[in-house]
Amino acid sequence: MSGKSIRWGIVGAGHIAQKFAHDLRYVAGARLSAVASRDKAKAFAFIKSLDKEYPGQDLSCVRAYGSYEELASASDIDAVYIATPHPWHAENAILCLRGGKHALVEKPFAVNLKDGQRLAQAARDTGLFCMEAVWTRFLPAIQELRRLIGAGELGEIQMVTADFGFHADYNPDGRLFSPELAGGSLLDVGIYPLNFARMVFGRPFEEVRGYASLSPMGVDESAVMAARFSGNGMASLACGLCVETSKSAYVLGTEGRAVLPLFWMAREMETQKGKADPVKRQFDFPGFGYQFEAEEVSLALAHGQSESTVMPLSETLEILGVMDDLRRQWGLKYPFEG
Ligand SMILES: NC(=O)c1ccc[n+]([C@@H]2O[C@H](COP(=O)([O-])OP(=O)(O)OC[C@H]3O[C@@H](n4cnc5c(N)ncnc54)[C@H](OP(=O)(O)O)[C@@H]3O)[C@@H](O)[C@H]2O)c1
């Protein structure tokens, strides 16, 4: 896969940033140039820990910044990966776009549609590339699924079921459960089945209804959702922070079906046409799988695109609107939303 040479900066030296940094080694022409933390010593420690935990990458020239502003204004960075908690995605990405950097923004792109629109507008104003980091869409198994659907091999898709629930240790101050950090299962993991269903049907949601159980602090600990698409499309989706679900996705068409275990990080897909025997295929790759979204950035920039055609901003904003609507149904408003 050919692409442009990209000097990456990472904003927020946390858990997911480490995995992304690791996977950059698999992207032709990409390299990690800088890491920004609110604490310079933490940025240094992050780079050091990368070297220790994931040796094999030359990190000698990676700079550590003690503020996001410094990284945003650095002259030798092409693109940034925003890896802060949800409430700061929009603000951090806008800062970097205004500093002339292309932006790959962790999911959710923003906490709500209003902030998402503000970020998308900032990207349009600068003309720089901007994409929500929905890595699932770029995984080899998911690319093959998209091909199968596009070629009509599963017939007309009528139903999708997908869920993503895991058991997180309860921490009222952590980003998963704290209302101040936009906690809850929907924005953290429910976004995956929603995004997956939207991708499979390839057209906008017509209606989404949901039920959630709220924690004592008022965020959704688990939720079920039913979605309707034009024609005969329906999706049954679920998410949770206190329950382990199967984390599988089923794509059911009139001519066949596809089953993806651990669909959001898929390495395997089973397909079955009519009554024929099912066929299981492996789609293995090195690392965690974040290299494919980074490759998308390289390719888009090489082609002079300011948006991805696979994960366009219009779909990101549509899904933010759906999540706003679901939270309205549940009476869930974050304290900073006024
Ligand atoms: N794509 C995926 O598979 C995946 C997986 C996990 C998470 N995520 C997404 O990535 C984002 C970060 O998740 P994470 O698990 O990496 O979180 P995390 O480990 O808590 O790291 C987030 C980082 O954000 C920075 N930060 C800035 N303001 C903060 C604040 N007020 N409170 C706490 N941290 C703050 C911190 O970095 P500094 O202290 O260095 O400034 C922190 O280390 C989330 O939005 C999540 O949805 C994606």
Ligand as a Chemical Component Dictionary entry (heavy atoms), coordinates in Angstrom:
data_LIG
# 
_chem_comp.id                   LIG 
_chem_comp.type                 NON-POLYMER 
_chem_comp.pdbx_formal_charge   0 
_chem_comp.three_letter_code    LIG 
# 
loop_
_chem_comp_atom.comp_id 
_chem_comp_atom.atom_id 
_chem_comp_atom.alt_atom_id 
_chem_comp_atom.type_symbol 
_chem_comp_atom.charge 
_chem_comp_atom.model_Cartn_x 
_chem_comp_atom.model_Cartn_y 
_chem_comp_atom.model_Cartn_z 
_chem_comp_atom.pdbx_ordinal 
LIG N1  N1  N 0  -9.942  2.696  19.351 1  
LIG C1  C1  C 0  -9.926  1.953  20.432 2  
LIG O1  O1  O 0  -9.810  0.731  20.391 3  
LIG C2  C2  C 0  -10.005 2.625  21.755 4  
LIG C3  C3  C 0  -9.709  1.895  22.921 5  
LIG C4  C4  C 0  -9.699  2.583  24.136 6  
LIG C5  C5  C 0  -10.035 3.917  24.170 7  
LIG N2  N2  N 1  -10.355 4.585  23.024 8  
LIG C6  C6  C 0  -10.705 6.007  23.059 9  
LIG O2  O2  O 0  -9.531  6.745  23.362 10 
LIG C7  C7  C 0  -9.811  7.792  24.261 11 
LIG C8  C8  C 0  -8.842  7.687  25.421 12 
LIG O3  O3  O 0  -9.046  6.465  26.096 13 
LIG P1  P1  P 0  -7.888  5.773  26.981 14 
LIG O4  O4  O 0  -8.443  4.475  27.426 15 
LIG O5  O5  O -1 -6.603  5.793  26.255 16 
LIG O6  O6  O 0  -7.864  6.778  28.215 17 
LIG P2  P2  P 0  -6.694  7.062  29.243 18 
LIG O7  O7  O 0  -5.765  5.904  29.348 19 
LIG O8  O8  O 0  -7.340  7.595  30.466 20 
LIG O9  O9  O 0  -5.863  8.210  28.526 21 
LIG C9  C9  C 0  -6.389  9.418  28.176 22 
LIG C10 C10 C 0  -5.290  10.468 28.232 23 
LIG O10 O10 O 0  -5.926  11.715 28.008 24 
LIG C11 C11 C 0  -5.216  12.744 28.670 25 
LIG N3  N3  N 0  -6.139  13.671 29.351 26 
LIG C12 C12 C 0  -6.382  14.943 28.990 27 
LIG N4  N4  N 0  -7.260  15.528 29.811 28 
LIG C13 C13 C 0  -7.584  14.605 30.730 29 
LIG C14 C14 C 0  -8.422  14.630 31.867 30 
LIG N5  N5  N 0  -9.081  15.738 32.237 31 
LIG N6  N6  N 0  -8.547  13.513 32.595 32 
LIG C15 C15 C 0  -7.880  12.399 32.257 33 
LIG N7  N7  N 0  -7.048  12.323 31.178 34 
LIG C16 C16 C 0  -6.887  13.423 30.434 35 
LIG C17 C17 C 0  -4.247  12.059 29.624 36 
LIG O11 O11 O 0  -2.985  12.223 29.034 37 
LIG P3  P3  P 0  -1.895  13.235 29.610 38 
LIG O12 O12 O 0  -1.989  13.129 31.114 39 
LIG O13 O13 O 0  -0.685  12.652 29.044 40 
LIG O14 O14 O 0  -2.177  14.612 29.125 41 
LIG C18 C18 C 0  -4.636  10.602 29.594 42 
LIG O15 O15 O 0  -3.539  9.754  29.734 43 
LIG C19 C19 C 0  -11.284 7.655  24.649 44 
LIG O16 O16 O 0  -12.030 8.685  24.064 45 
LIG C20 C20 C 0  -11.723 6.292  24.131 46 
LIG O17 O17 O 0  -13.028 6.298  23.577 47 
LIG C21 C21 C 0  -10.334 3.954  21.837 48 
# 
loop_
_chem_comp_bond.comp_id 
_chem_comp_bond.atom_id_1 
_chem_comp_bond.atom_id_2 
_chem_comp_bond.value_order 
_chem_comp_bond.pdbx_ordinal 
LIG N1  C1  SING 1  
LIG C1  O1  DOUB 2  
LIG C1  C2  SING 3  
LIG C2  C3  SING 4  
LIG C2  C21 DOUB 5  
LIG C3  C4  DOUB 6  
LIG C4  C5  SING 7  
LIG C5  N2  DOUB 8  
LIG N2  C6  SING 9  
LIG N2  C21 SING 10 
LIG C6  O2  SING 11 
LIG C6  C20 SING 12 
LIG O2  C7  SING 13 
LIG C7  C8  SING 14 
LIG C7  C19 SING 15 
LIG C8  O3  SING 16 
LIG O3  P1  SING 17 
LIG P1  O4  DOUB 18 
LIG P1  O5  SING 19 
LIG P1  O6  SING 20 
LIG O6  P2  SING 21 
LIG P2  O7  DOUB 22 
LIG P2  O8  SING 23 
LIG P2  O9  SING 24 
LIG O9  C9  SING 25 
LIG C9  C10 SING 26 
LIG C10 O10 SING 27 
LIG C10 C18 SING 28 
LIG O10 C11 SING 29 
LIG C11 N3  SING 30 
LIG C11 C17 SING 31 
LIG N3  C12 SING 32 
LIG N3  C16 SING 33 
LIG C12 N4  DOUB 34 
LIG N4  C13 SING 35 
LIG C13 C14 SING 36 
LIG C13 C16 DOUB 37 
LIG C14 N5  SING 38 
LIG C14 N6  DOUB 39 
LIG N6  C15 SING 40 
LIG C15 N7  DOUB 41 
LIG N7  C16 SING 42 
LIG C17 O11 SING 43 
LIG C17 C18 SING 44 
LIG O11 P3  SING 45 
LIG P3  O12 DOUB 46 
LIG P3  O13 SING 47 
LIG P3  O14 SING 48 
LIG C18 O15 SING 49 
LIG C19 O16 SING 50 
LIG C19 C20 SING 51 
LIG C20 O17 SING 52 
# 
